[in-house]
Amino acid sequence: MVKPVSKSHAIKLRARAGVERLVLMTDSHRLPDPEAAIEQLPAGSIVILRDYEAPNRLALATSLRQVSRKAGCWFLVAGDAALARTVKADGIHLPEHMLRHKPLNLRGFSLVSAACHNRGALRRAGSLGVDLAIVSPVFPTESHPGASALGIHRLSRLISGQRIAVAALGGISTRTAGHLRALKLAAVAGISGIVDEAGG
């Protein structure tokens, strides 16, 4: 359970990383109270509903859309354009495999993000008009234990020359965010680490 604390942690994280926005990814296991987490975000942050296996994803999306709007945050639905339109989400988040599905109907969305793990995915995202590429995992993360992390130097090489805005995901915390400042990213993304110092 995320404790109802002030927004100071999220604001400090954003400042340490030198980015304009934070991106909160939902995860029912690591973030069981997403509404409380959203309330801790600075206005202008982005909330992405993942939780693909939620038993009533429509109800969850409707609720989180309302909380996000009240908090002044963008709200995106991952992987389901129909659901995003039903709940009047601000946009959609594309898992990397969806970048290979052409044509994609992205009309009507104010913000489109996509998961990108390699240069090819970044190129496809750019060609589709995606607004924000979320690149991961940057640091070791609880979400994918044992997975090989990019690290700062590989991330820098991967995004070099890309025109699309980039957010870093994976192991982001105030302890690691300062290493990202020189990359001039658009955002940093995470689950519990975005709103809770103890998170990963």
C-alpha positions in Angstrom: 0.0 0.0 0.0 1.4 3.4 -1.0 1.3 5.7 2.0 -0.5 9.0 1.5 2.5 11.3 1.7 3.3 14.6 0.0 4.4 15.0 -3.6 7.9 15.9 -2.4 9.5 12.5 -3.4 8.1 12.6 -6.9 9.2 16.3 -7.3 12.7 15.5 -6.0 13.0 12.5 -8.4 12.0 14.7 -11.4 14.5 17.3 -10.4 17.3 14.8 -9.9 16.7 13.3 -13.4 16.4 16.7 -15.0 13.2 15.8 -16.8 9.9 17.6 -17.4 7.6 14.7 -16.6 7.2 11.5 -14.6 5.5 8.4 -16.0 3.7 6.1 -13.6 3.1 2.6 -14.8 0.4 0.6 -13.0 1.1 -2.8 -11.6 -1.4 -4.5 -9.3 1.3 -6.5 -7.5 3.9 -3.8 -6.9 1.5 -0.9 -6.7 -1.8 -2.2 -5.2 -3.2 1.3 -4.6 -2.7 3.2 -7.9 -5.1 6.0 -6.9 -3.1 7.0 -3.9 0.1 6.9 -6.1 -1.5 9.2 -8.7 -2.4 11.7 -6.1 1.3 12.0 -5.2 2.3 12.9 -8.8 3.1 16.5 -9.9 0.6 17.9 -12.4 1.6 17.1 -16.0 2.7 13.6 -15.1 1.6 10.6 -17.2 -0.3 7.6 -15.9 -0.3 4.4 -18.0 -2.7 1.7 -17.2 -1.1 -1.7 -17.8 -2.6 -4.4 -15.7 -3.7 -6.3 -18.8 -5.2 -9.2 -16.8 -7.3 -7.0 -14.4 -10.7 -8.8 -13.9 -12.6 -5.6 -14.7 -10.2 -3.5 -16.7 -13.0 -1.1 -17.9 -13.9 -0.2 -14.3 -10.3 0.2 -13.4 -9.6 2.4 -16.4 -12.7 4.5 -15.7 -11.6 5.1 -12.1 -8.0 5.9 -12.8 -9.1 8.2 -15.6 -11.1 10.2 -13.1 -8.3 10.3 -10.5 -5.8 11.3 -13.2 -7.9 14.1 -14.5 -8.4 15.5 -10.9 -4.6 15.3 -10.3 -3.9 17.2 -13.6 -2.2 14.1 -15.1 -2.3 12.6 -18.6 -4.0 9.1 -18.7 -3.1 6.4 -21.2 -4.4 2.9 -21.7 -1.8 0.3 -22.7 -2.5 -2.0 -25.6 -6.3 -1.4 -26.1 -7.3 1.6 -28.3 -11.0 0.7 -28.0 -10.9 0.8 -24.2 -8.9 4.0 -24.3 -11.6 5.6 -26.5 -14.4 4.2 -24.3 -13.0 5.9 -21.1 -12.0 9.0 -23.0 -8.3 8.5 -22.1 -5.8 11.1 -23.3 -3.9 8.5 -25.3 -2.6 5.0 -25.7 0.6 3.2 -24.8 1.8 0.6 -27.4 3.7 -2.5 -26.2 6.6 -3.0 -28.6 4.9 -5.8 -30.5 2.2 -3.4 -31.5 4.7 -1.3 -33.4 4.8 -4.0 -36.0 1.0 -3.9 -36.6 0.3 -1.7 -39.6 -1.8 0.3 -40.0 -2.5 1.5 -36.5 -5.4 3.9 -36.0 -4.1 6.5 -33.6 -6.5 9.2 -34.6 -8.1 11.1 -31.7 -5.4 10.5 -29.2 -3.5 13.5 -27.8 -0.5 11.4 -26.6 0.9 8.1 -27.8 3.7 6.3 -26.1 5.4 3.1 -26.9 7.7 0.6 -25.3 11.1 0.4 -27.2 13.9 -2.0 -26.4 16.2 -1.5 -29.4 17.0 0.9 -32.2 14.7 -0.7 -34.7 11.7 -0.2 -32.3 12.7 3.4 -31.9 12.7 3.9 -35.6 9.3 2.3 -36.0 7.9 4.4 -33.2 9.1 7.5 -34.9 7.7 6.6 -38.2 4.3 5.9 -36.7 4.2 9.4 -35.0 4.6 8.1 -31.5 5.2 11.0 -29.1 7.2 9.3 -26.4 9.4 6.2 -26.5 9.8 4.4 -23.1 13.1 2.6 -23.2 13.9 -0.2 -20.7 15.4 -1.6 -18.6 17.9 1.1 -17.8 18.9 -0.2 -14.3 18.3 -3.6 -12.7 14.6 -3.7 -11.7 12.3 -5.8 -9.5 9.8 -6.1 -12.4 12.3 -8.2 -14.4 14.8 -9.8 -11.9 17.9 -11.0 -13.6 17.2 -9.2 -16.9 20.2 -7.5 -18.5 20.0 -3.7 -17.9 21.1 -1.2 -20.5 23.1 1.1 -18.2 23.8 4.7 -18.9 26.4 4.3 -21.7 24.3 1.8 -23.7 21.2 3.9 -23.3 23.1 6.9 -24.5 24.2 5.1 -27.6 20.8 3.7 -28.2 19.0 7.0 -28.2 21.7 9.0 -29.9 20.4 10.7 -33.0 16.8 9.8 -32.3 14.2 12.5 -32.9 11.5 11.0 -30.8 11.3 12.0 -27.1 12.5 9.3 -24.7 11.6 8.2 -21.2 13.8 5.9 -19.2 12.2 3.0 -17.4 13.7 0.4 -15.0 15.2 0.8 -11.6 14.5 4.5 -11.5 14.8 6.1 -8.0 16.3 9.2 -6.5 19.4 7.2 -6.0 19.8 6.4 -9.7 18.0 9.4 -11.4 21.0 11.7 -11.1 22.9 9.5 -13.6 20.3 10.3 -16.2 20.5 14.1 -16.1 23.2 14.4 -18.8 21.0 12.4 -21.3 18.4 15.2 -21.5 15.5 12.8 -21.4 11.9 13.9 -21.7 10.7 11.8 -18.7 11.5 9.0 -16.3 9.1 6.1 -15.8 8.5 3.6 -13.1 6.1 1.8 -10.8 6.7 2.1 -7.0 10.0 4.0 -7.3 8.3 7.0 -8.8 6.2 7.7 -5.7 7.9 5.7 -2.9 11.6 6.0 -1.9 11.6 2.4 -0.9 10.4 1.3 -4.3 12.4 0.0 -7.2 
